Amino acid sequence: MRLNIRVVALCVALLASQQVGSTELPQRWVSAGGALSEWVSALGGESKLVGVDSTSQHPESLRALPSIGYQRQLSAEGVLSLRPQILVGTEEMGPPPVLSQIRSAGVQVELFSATPDLSTLQDNLAHLGRLLGADAKAAQLFEHFQQQLVRQQARVAQAQLKRQAPGVLLVLGNAGGKPLIAGKDTAADWLLQQAGGRNLASHSGYKPFSVEALAGLNPEVLVFADRALSGEAARAALFKDNPILASTRAARDGRVVELDPTLLVGGLGPRLPQSLAALTARFYPNETANTP
C-alpha cells in the first residue's frame, strides 16, 4: 500500500513539474517607457514587441512599431487593438482606470519601478528576464552596467582631483515653452550626479522655476532636453521663450548641453553609461580629454 502511495505521489509531482515547465511565456508584448523598452530589446525580446509608447525611440527599429501614445495617457482601445498578451511599463504608466480596463480584458499588466538607483535596476532586469525566459542574460546585462558605472565613477574622481564639481541645471522643455527644472529624486538628478555635476535645484521632482529663481542660481553648465524639438531649433526656442536662461553664466560661456529626453523616461536605461561619459567630458573639458 505504501508503495502505491509513493508511486501516486511521484506521478503527481511529475505531472505538476510538466505543467510548470509547459507554461508558455507571453509572446505578444507592448511596452511603455523608453528605458524599459530598451531593456526588452537588449534582452532579446524585440521580436515579441507588437507596440510601444511614444517615448520608446531606441533602438531606432522600435520606431517602426505601432504606437500606443504617451505612457501617461494610454487608451485601453489603442493597447487592446494590438492583441497583446502582456503590457509592461513603470509606475509612470497610466492612467490607472485604463490599466484596470486592460487587465479586465485578460492582458497581463506588469509594473516596474522607475526609481533611479542600481538596486531597482537589478530588480527590474531580473523581473524582465523571468518574463522573457532570459534570466542569465539579465544578470549579465546588470553586471556590465555596474562595471561601466565603476569606470564612470573613476573618471569623475580623477577629474575632480583638479576641479570642483560644476553647478548644473537640467531643464526639460517642450518646443521652447516654460521649462521644468529637474530636482532631487529624479532620473535627471541621478544622471547629473553620476556625470560629476552638482545639481543646483534643491526641490524634489520636476517643477517650473520663476525668473527670479533662475537668475539667482546662475549655473555654470545648462543641460536641456526638449520633448518636441532637437538640435539648434530646440536651443533657439528655449532661449527665445526663456530669455533669462540666455543671461546665465552657462550661456555666456557656451556651456549649454543638449540631452536626449528619452534617457529620462522609464528608469535607468542601457544607454546611460555612454551618455554619462559624454556629459562628464562637457563638465570637465580639460581634465577628461585623455581619460578612457
MARBASE-571534 format. One line per 2 residues: number of its first residue (from 0); for each residue x, y, z of C-alpha. Coordinates in nm, 4 decimals. Layout:
BEGIN
NUM) X:Y:Z; ...;
***
This chain:
BEGIN
0) 0.0000:0.0000:0.0000; 0.2837:0.2340:0.0897;
2) 0.4454:0.1581:-0.2456; 0.1284:0.2536:-0.4303;
4) 0.1018:0.5808:-0.2371; 0.4623:0.6602:-0.3237;
6) 0.4001:0.5858:-0.6897; 0.0917:0.8084:-0.6945;
8) 0.2813:1.0904:-0.5207; 0.5639:1.0579:-0.7712;
10) 0.3236:1.0714:-1.0641; 0.1522:1.3819:-0.9214;
12) 0.4890:1.5501:-0.8734; 0.5963:1.4668:-1.2287;
14) 0.2685:1.5949:-1.3697; 0.2982:1.9184:-1.1731;
16) 0.6531:1.9735:-1.2907; 0.5473:1.9148:-1.6525;
18) 0.2658:2.1684:-1.6167; 0.5028:2.4287:-1.4731;
20) 0.7559:2.3581:-1.7441; 0.4951:2.3845:-2.0156;
22) 0.3705:2.7257:-1.9011; 0.4145:2.9473:-2.2001;
24) 0.5774:3.2844:-2.1672; 0.3897:3.5776:-2.3237;
26) 0.4769:3.6197:-2.6911; 0.2921:3.9427:-2.7816;
28) 0.4343:4.2343:-2.5846; 0.3514:4.6032:-2.5586;
30) 0.5990:4.8215:-2.3723; 0.5605:5.1747:-2.2314;
32) 0.8643:5.3695:-2.1090; 1.1778:5.4365:-2.3124;
34) 1.4328:5.2703:-2.0836; 1.2130:4.9666:-2.0213;
36) 1.1608:4.9115:-2.3947; 1.5363:4.9371:-2.4499;
38) 1.5969:4.6663:-2.1907; 1.3347:4.4408:-2.3523;
40) 1.5258:4.4791:-2.6776; 1.8648:4.4244:-2.5106;
42) 1.7320:4.1043:-2.3529; 1.6419:3.9672:-2.6956;
44) 1.2705:4.0406:-2.6739; 1.2337:4.2933:-2.9543;
46) 1.0786:4.0364:-3.1876; 0.7981:3.9902:-2.9331;
48) 0.7059:4.3597:-2.9275; 0.3873:4.4458:-3.1184;
50) 0.3649:4.8048:-2.9938; 0.5455:5.0681:-2.7869;
52) 0.4717:5.4113:-2.6435; 0.5958:5.7411:-2.7871;
54) 0.8967:5.7582:-2.5521; 1.0338:5.4273:-2.6839;
56) 1.2645:5.5592:-2.9551; 1.5705:5.3378:-2.9115;
58) 1.6871:5.1257:-3.0732; 1.5704:5.3010:-3.3884;
60) 1.3933:4.9864:-3.5096; 1.1285:5.0398:-3.2366;
62) 1.0066:5.3489:-3.4209; 0.8586:5.1262:-3.6907;
64) 0.6239:4.9578:-3.4411; 0.2655:5.0757:-3.3830;
66) 0.2479:5.3488:-3.1185; 0.0131:5.3390:-2.8194;
68) 0.0728:5.7099:-2.7474; 0.2323:5.8711:-2.4442;
70) 0.2884:5.6389:-2.1493; 0.0894:5.8517:-1.9023;
72) -0.2088:5.8934:-2.1374; -0.2803:5.5464:-2.2711;
74) -0.6163:5.4350:-2.4047; -0.7471:5.0839:-2.3498;
76) -0.8700:5.0656:-2.7108; -0.5292:5.1559:-2.8517;
78) -0.3488:4.8932:-2.6474; -0.6072:4.6170:-2.6901;
80) -0.6230:4.6685:-3.0681; -0.2733:4.5172:-3.0834;
82) -0.3957:4.1980:-2.9128; -0.1119:4.1875:-2.6590;
84) -0.0656:3.9141:-2.4025; 0.1345:4.1420:-2.1756;
86) 0.1773:4.5163:-2.1177; 0.4911:4.6275:-1.9339;
88) 0.5619:4.9750:-1.8019; 0.6746:5.1671:-1.4966;
90) 0.4539:5.3224:-1.2306; 0.4597:5.6308:-1.4556;
92) 0.2271:5.4432:-1.6929; -0.1432:5.5210:-1.6827;
94) -0.3985:5.6413:-1.6166; -0.4970:5.3731:-1.3580;
96) -0.8559:5.3239:-1.4848; -0.7179:5.2403:-1.8291;
98) -0.4791:4.9848:-1.6804; -0.7743:4.8283:-1.4970;
100) -0.9650:4.8011:-1.8250; -0.6679:4.6352:-1.9912;
102) -0.6350:4.3860:-1.7052; -1.0076:4.3121:-1.7226;
104) -0.9634:4.2224:-2.0892; -0.7248:3.9444:-1.9856;
106) -0.3955:4.1177:-2.0591; -0.1145:4.0647:-1.8107;
108) -0.0016:4.4063:-1.6834; 0.3415:4.4236:-1.5208;
110) 0.4539:4.7423:-1.3473; 0.8183:4.8242:-1.2794;
112) 0.9739:5.0878:-1.0581; 1.1279:5.3959:-1.2216;
114) 1.3317:5.4810:-0.9103; 1.6780:5.5816:-1.0342;
116) 1.9114:5.3525:-0.8417; 2.1070:5.0340:-0.9036;
118) 1.9088:4.8055:-0.6746; 1.5880:4.8979:-0.8574;
120) 1.7529:4.8370:-1.1936; 1.8740:4.4973:-1.0758;
122) 1.5216:4.4013:-0.9659; 1.3705:4.5309:-1.2907;
124) 1.6138:4.3370:-1.5062; 1.5610:4.0188:-1.3055;
126) 1.1831:4.0598:-1.3443; 1.2079:4.1219:-1.7183;
128) 1.4473:3.8305:-1.7509; 1.1949:3.5940:-1.5931;
130) 0.9134:3.7167:-1.8184; 1.1300:3.6711:-2.1283;
132) 1.2968:3.3485:-2.0207; 1.6322:3.5280:-2.0247;
134) 1.7408:3.5188:-1.6602; 2.1107:3.4659:-1.7326;
136) 2.1166:3.7438:-1.9914; 1.9505:3.9822:-1.7443;
138) 2.2160:3.9120:-1.4810; 2.4891:3.9600:-1.7411;
140) 2.3477:4.2957:-1.8543; 2.3263:4.4227:-1.4981;
142) 2.6840:4.3201:-1.4245; 2.8026:4.5002:-1.7390;
144) 2.6040:4.8134:-1.6449; 2.7581:4.8053:-1.2975;
146) 3.1100:4.7721:-1.4394; 3.0509:5.0697:-1.6676;
148) 2.9404:5.2767:-1.3678; 3.2553:5.1838:-1.1757;
150) 3.4644:5.3127:-1.4656; 3.2471:5.6241:-1.4813;
152) 3.2959:5.6930:-1.1101; 3.6717:5.6602:-1.1546;
154) 3.6559:5.9058:-1.4460; 3.4710:6.1605:-1.2329;
156) 3.7002:6.1106:-0.9336; 4.0060:6.1739:-1.1494;
158) 3.8533:6.4912:-1.2961; 3.7567:6.6224:-0.9539;
160) 4.1152:6.5963:-0.8322; 4.1811:6.9020:-1.0479;
162) 3.8482:7.0814:-1.0430; 3.5405:7.1007:-0.8209;
164) 3.2028:6.9852:-0.9454; 3.0324:7.2482:-1.1632;
166) 2.6908:7.3826:-1.0661; 2.4408:7.2475:-1.3177;
168) 2.0730:7.2863:-1.4007; 1.8798:7.0444:-1.6172;
170) 1.5749:7.1947:-1.7848; 1.3093:6.9902:-1.9589;
172) 1.1231:7.1863:-2.2231; 0.8514:7.1341:-2.4799;
174) 0.9020:7.3342:-2.8001; 1.0643:7.6118:-2.6011;
176) 0.7741:7.6604:-2.3583; 0.8179:7.7262:-1.9890;
178) 1.0692:7.4607:-1.8866; 1.0586:7.2272:-1.5901;
180) 1.3661:7.2131:-1.3686; 1.4847:6.8664:-1.2650;
182) 1.5161:6.8375:-0.8880; 1.6043:6.5609:-0.6461;
184) 1.4738:6.2036:-0.6695; 1.4600:6.2107:-1.0491;
186) 1.6478:6.0208:-1.3185; 1.7870:6.3588:-1.4263;
188) 1.9340:6.4268:-1.0818; 2.0904:6.0793:-1.0740;
190) 2.2377:6.1412:-1.4180; 2.3869:6.4793:-1.3229;
192) 2.5440:6.3397:-1.0081; 2.6893:6.0353:-1.1822;
194) 2.8340:6.2618:-1.4506; 3.0087:6.4684:-1.1833;
196) 2.7775:6.7675:-1.1744; 2.6251:6.9448:-0.8738;
198) 2.2524:6.9889:-0.9240; 2.1637:7.3428:-0.8159;
200) 1.7932:7.2594:-0.7845; 1.7005:7.1612:-0.4278;
202) 1.3331:7.0692:-0.4769; 1.2020:6.7181:-0.5468;
204) 1.0730:6.6057:-0.8843; 1.0207:6.8387:-1.1806;
206) 0.8749:7.1859:-1.1303; 0.8662:7.5206:-1.3125;
208) 1.1011:7.7863:-1.1794; 1.0424:8.1571:-1.1578;
210) 1.2572:8.4027:-1.3489; 1.3963:8.5288:-1.0189;
212) 1.4960:8.1815:-0.9041; 1.6705:8.1051:-1.2335;
214) 1.8635:8.4303:-1.2192; 1.9773:8.3557:-0.8659;
216) 2.1047:8.0068:-0.9437; 2.3196:8.1114:-1.2423;
218) 2.4506:7.7634:-1.3455; 2.7977:7.7019:-1.4827;
220) 2.6516:7.4374:-1.7137; 2.2990:7.4217:-1.8527;
222) 2.1711:7.0842:-1.9718; 1.8474:7.0932:-2.1679;
224) 1.6166:6.8290:-2.3094; 1.3203:6.9166:-2.5305;
226) 1.0344:6.6717:-2.5831; 0.9269:6.8255:-2.9154;
228) 1.2352:6.9782:-3.0787; 1.6014:6.8912:-3.1118;
230) 1.9327:7.0474:-3.2098; 1.9614:7.4166:-3.2853;
232) 1.5819:7.4533:-3.3169; 1.5367:7.3364:-2.9573;
234) 1.8149:7.5611:-2.8285; 1.6799:7.8667:-3.0123;
236) 1.3240:7.8071:-2.8887; 1.4418:7.7608:-2.5307;
238) 1.6304:8.0913:-2.5215; 1.3662:8.2822:-2.7171;
240) 1.0847:8.1885:-2.4796; 1.3050:8.1999:-2.1681;
242) 1.5478:8.4895:-2.2183; 1.6643:8.4719:-1.8562;
244) 1.8441:8.1476:-1.9478; 2.0421:8.3292:-2.2158;
246) 2.1898:8.5566:-1.9494; 2.3204:8.2754:-1.7310;
248) 2.6894:8.2084:-1.6917; 2.6444:7.8780:-1.8782;
250) 2.5007:8.0513:-2.1868; 2.7645:8.3246:-2.1834;
252) 3.0457:8.0671:-2.1624; 2.8947:7.8429:-2.4296;
254) 2.8407:7.5558:-2.1844; 2.4912:7.4543:-2.2931;
256) 2.4479:7.0819:-2.3493; 2.1582:6.9025:-2.5193;
258) 2.0349:6.5729:-2.3771; 1.8068:6.3134:-2.5361;
260) 1.4832:6.3360:-2.3294; 1.4115:5.9646:-2.3694;
262) 1.7065:5.8971:-2.1375; 1.4943:6.0324:-1.8531;
264) 1.1901:5.8084:-1.9027; 1.1311:5.4612:-1.7627;
266) 1.4145:5.4402:-1.5106; 1.7813:5.3718:-1.5751;
268) 1.8363:5.2542:-1.9330; 2.1204:5.0782:-2.1148;
270) 2.2418:5.3959:-2.2930; 2.3030:5.5865:-1.9708;
272) 2.6680:5.4894:-1.9084; 2.7696:5.6142:-2.2525;
274) 2.5703:5.9342:-2.2017; 2.7296:5.9870:-1.8602;
276) 3.0772:5.9731:-2.0120; 2.9768:6.2310:-2.2728;
278) 2.8337:6.4632:-2.0066; 3.1434:6.4293:-1.7895;
280) 3.3558:6.5358:-2.0854; 3.1435:6.8530:-2.1101;
282) 3.1529:6.9165:-1.7348; 3.5328:6.8750:-1.7213;
284) 3.6522:6.9518:-2.0760; 4.0232:6.9688:-1.9981;
286) 4.0526:6.7106:-1.7234; 3.8852:6.4252:-1.9155;
288) 4.0469:6.4733:-2.2567; 4.2679:6.1659:-2.2208;
290) 4.0510:5.9592:-1.9874; 3.9271:5.6244:-2.1315;
***
